[in-house]
């Protein structure tokens, strides 16, 4: 593992989140892939102000959960701000937009 992630002998993984390499996965959507176990994965998404996620975020066979760390997203005409937690089934479409910008912590879960 590199300097941003480490794995202990017992399998516990740790990451210095802001040191994980950011990747622009769509215009205005910056992703940092976080460690996970099995099918459970983690991501940190930074959405720049004024963007709309260009396509639905689907992970076949995996549910997803998102926690809004800061900023605000609009999803299905609902405004979700800091502290909001959203859980989606594997076939639910996720197509948020933001006027303020936002940071989301996302995970995939079996099911």
KAVEN-V52416 format. One line per field, one symbol per residue. burial: # if it has 24 or more other ideal C-beta (glycine too) atoms within 12 Angstrom, else .. A space follows every 50 residues. Layout:
# KAVEN-V52416
burial = ???
This chain:
# KAVEN-V52416
burial = ..............#....#........#######.....#######... #.#...#.#..########.#####....##..#.#.#.....#.###.. ########...
